[in-house]
């Protein structure tokens, strides 16, 4: 079922995109998605995207059982002559690349990444927390970090200049709406970025498994740059060297450490307790 009403003739780009989607559903291609359109799946992720930036919505696929909960989205599609299609579970698995689509997939313009200079210009004064992800590549970890970052009011997620890490449909689903709340900031050269952040009052804190001060015995800076490294390779030595503090999370010792998403949540919670709670 598509949105009713007359509509303008589709452009050549739209026809090509629609044909690519149709071929994907038929199983004839597994190829790349059309440029500048991202698939977002997961009920809360899709609702958050629509609430935040409805003008970026391009297409909707959904199960029939989701129609009542998505009436506002479908009304928007009708009003703006956007296509929506009721499909089956198998189609949604193909479109999302996941069994965890939760009954809906959006085609949308990706949220733009900011650069560091513009992000710093827009940042309010006072306590702020930014998360620098160094070498973290798992989209589920990224989604979990975004969810915690949104919950604890992080000001931004900083991504390395040449890293492949970017928001994906899987990360957005795991973030449960948090991906729309936390700005993604693409950094330049590490040394320049560190200098800019220091000039804006941020103090870098490196997270370590062994040899660091206890998180719970340390007064955290109000403007905190939390640098999180990949689980296998750890932090870039230059980033670790630039850190004013090296902190660890004490525990029972039954396991060596928490994974990067869980550790980030613990650090964010402690920063919130010290600077925002009450």
N, C-alpha and C positions, 0 to 999 in steps of 0.2 A: 504494500500500500504506500503510495507516494502522496506528498502534499498536493491537495487539489488546487483548482483555480488555474487561470491562464498564466503563462509565464513567457518571458522573452526566449527567443531561440538560443540554444546553448552555443557557447563559443567553441572553437576548435580545441582549446585547452581542456574545457569541461568535458567535451565528448571523449577526448583521449583518456582523461582521468576516469570517467565512468566506464569506459571499455576495459581499462586496466583493473578496476574493481570487479567487473563482471568476470574477467578471466581468472582473477584470484579466487572468486567463489566457485568457478567451474573446476578449479584445480589445474588449469592449463599453464599457469606460471607461478613461480614463487619469487618473482623479481622484485626490484625496488619499488617503493611507493612513490607516487608523484612528488616532485619537489615542493617544498614549502607547505606540505600538508602532513599533519601528524595524526596518528591514530591514538586516541585516548580511550581506555576502557576502565571499568570499575564504576559502580553507581555513584559513590561519593565523589570520586575524582571528576566524573563528568558533570555532576551538579555544581561542584565548586568552579569548574571552568566556565560553565554557563553563567553562573552568578557574577563572576569576576569580569569576564570579557565575552559577552554574548555575540558581539560583532565579529569575533574570530571563528564562530561556528560555520562549517561548510556543509556538513552532511551528518545524518544520524541513521544508525541501524539499531534495532531493538527487538526484544522478544515481545510478543503480544501481551504477556503478563505485566510488562513494565509500562504499558500505555497509561494507566491511571496515575502513576507516580511521575510521569514525564509530560503531563498535559501542557504545562507552561512552555516546555521546550518545543513540543510539536506545534503549539499555537504560534510560537516565534518562527518556526520553519514555514508555516503556511503564510504568515504575514510577510516574510522576507523571501518567499519563493525558493526556499532551500529544500533539497530532497530529503525525505526520510523514508525508510523501508522497514517493514516488519519482516523479520527473518527467523530462521530456526537456530537452535543451539550450535549446530555444526558450522553454519555460516559465520556466526560470531566468533567461534574458535579460529576459523581461518582468517577473518578480518583482524582480529586482535593478536593472533599468534599465541593465545593463551587459553587454558581451560577456565581461568578465573576472570572471565569478562564481566560477570555479575549482571548479564542481561542487556548490556548496552555498550555500543561503540560510537564514538564521535570521530568525524574527520574535522580537523581544526587547524587553523594557522598556529604554528608553535609560538609560545610566549617568548618575547625577545629577551635575550641576555643583555645585561647592562655592562658597560665598562667601568673600571674602578673609579676613574675621575668623576663621572657623572653620579655614580652611587654615593661617593663621599660627599659631593655637593648637596645631595638631597637628605643626608643623614641628620636627624635631630641631635642636639647636644645632649650630654648626660650619658648614663650607662648604656652601652651597646655591646652586643656580642656578635662577632662574625666567625664563621667556620671556614677554614682553609682545608680543602681535601687534597691531599698529596698522594696520588697513586691509587686511590680508591676507584675500583672499576665495576663492582657488582651493582646492577640496577636495583636489586632488592635492598641492598645496604643504603644506596642513595635515597630510595623512597622512605626507608625507616628513619634516616637522618632528617629528611625534610619534614616528616611527621613530628618528630621531637622538636625540631627547630621552630616549627609553627607553634607548637604547644607552649614552648618556653620563650617565645618572642624574640628569636634570633633575628638580627637585622639583615643578614645576607649569607649566602653560601658562595664561597669563592672557589673558582675552578681554574686550574693551571692553563696557561696560554696554549700549550701544545698537547694537552691531554685530550683523550677521546671521550671523557666523561661528559654526558649531557642528559637532559631529561628525556626519558623514553616513556612509552605507554605503561610498561611494567612498573617503572619507578613511580609514575603518577598514581597508579592504582594502590601501591603499597603506602604511599604518602597519605591516602584517604582525604584528599583536599589540601594537604599542606603544601603541595607543589605550587598552588596558586597564591599562597600567602607569603612565601619567602623568596625574595629576589635572587636570581642566579647572576653572578658577576664573573665575567671572563677576564682574567688577569693578563697583564703584560709580562715583561721580564720579572723574574722573582725578586731581584735586588731592587728594581725600581718600585715594585708593588710594596715590598716591605718598607721602603723609605716613605712612600705615600701614606701608608697606614700608620707608621710611627708619627709622622707629622700631624695626623688627625687624632693623636692621643691613644692609639691602640698599643697594647703591650702583648707580645706574642707569648703564648704558653704552649710548650711542646708536651705531648703525651707520650709516656714511656712505660714499658712493662716492668723494667728493673732499674733501680738506682735513682729514682726520682723522689721528691718530697711527696708526702701524703696530701692528696686533694683536700681531705677533711681538716687538715691542720694548717691550711694556707689561706691567707686573705687574697682573694682573687681581684684583679684590677677591674674597675668599673667598665672600661672600654677594653674588652678582652678579644684578642685574636686567638682562637683555639685552632691549633694545627694538628690535624688528624692524619696519620699515615696508613698505608696499606698494611694488612695483617702479615703478609709474608715478607715484604721488603722493608717495612718501617719507614721512618721519615727520611727525606733527603737530608744529608748531613749539613748542608748549608742552611736549611730551615731550622734544624735542631740547634745549630750554633747561634742563630739569630734570636732564639727564644730567651726571654728574660727569666722564665721559670721552666723547670722540667718536672712534671707531676705524674704520679701514678695513682691508681685506685686500689687501696688496700682491700684485701679480702681473705678468705679462709685458706687460700693456697691449694684448694682441691683441683683447680684448673689453672693453667698458666695466666690466662687473661680473658677479658671479655672481647667479643668481636667489636669491630669498629662502630657499628650502629648502636650497640648497647652501651659501649664506653662513652660515646658522644652524648647519649641521653643522660648518663650519670653526671658528666661534667656540666651539661646545661642545667640540670636540676640544682646542682650546688651553686652555680652562678646565680640562678634565679633566687635561691634562698637567701644569698648574701646581699643581693642588690635590688630585688623587685618584690620579694614577699613581704607581707605584713600590711 
